[in-house]
Amino acid sequence: MTSLEGPFREAMAQLAAGVAVITVQEERDDIGTTVSSLMSVSLEPPLVLVSIASQSYVTEVLLRRDRWAASLLADGQQAIASRFATPGRPSARLLLAGVAHHRGAHSGALIVEGGVAALEAESVQVVPAGDHTLFIGEVLGVDYVDATRAPLVRLRSRYRAVT
């Protein structure tokens, strides 16, 4: 650990960030991870960026499979965020047992229902960045938007609702 790691982590925890689940369909299974590093990059063309730990299995699969989905979670979906934040390679289908979800028309990836929005993207650029990999994806479709729900955010290392 560098001398900046602790203070840097603490400083960044002061910045509220939306919570999303990124999913991708592998040949035999569906996998996913929780992120608080999804952001809009461009309106024309519509591009988003997600940052994922380079050593993760999700990154390994996203380097082989270009299409993925992002489900932007709502308040009340903290348990889903926690399930997908668990280390390892659990099947997304198992993590979503008992949770309303469907497959995206463009990516085939699982989309969590009941969030504030969901979109599907195709990676158009991959950028190594320190211990993470940045995936820039062109948005293929917006599955749903529900502006009536409060979004789930991560702030000071905890999930919180924005009201």
C-alpha positions, 0 to 999 in steps of 0.5 A: 500500500502506498502512503496515498492509498488510505487518504486517497480512498477516504477522499474519494469516499466523499464523492457520491456516486450512483450504483449500477450492476453491470452484467454480461452473458458468457457462453455458459453463464451470466456474470456481473458486478456492482460498480459506482463508476458508471458515467456518461461520456458523450451524447452524440454518439451516446457513450458511457464509461465503466471502470472495473478491476482488471483482475476480475473475472468480469473484466476477463469476460468483457475483453471477450464479449463486447455487449453488456448491460447496466442496471442503475439501481434504486433505493430498496435494491441495496441487497442486489448491490451487495450480492453483486459486490461479493468477490468470486464468480457467482452466477448472475442468475443465482444472484437474481433468484427471486428478483424481477429481471429479463434479458436485454434485446441488444446484449442478451445480458440480464437486466435488473427490473425496478431500478431507475434506468437500464441500458445496453452497450457495446464496448468500442474502446478499452483502456488499461488504467492502473489496477482497473480497466475502462470500458467505453461503450456505445449505448445500443438501447435504453431499456427503461427509465423510472424517474419516480424512484430514488436512485441508490448511491454510494457515499462514505462507503455506504449505500444511501438513497437520494431523496 
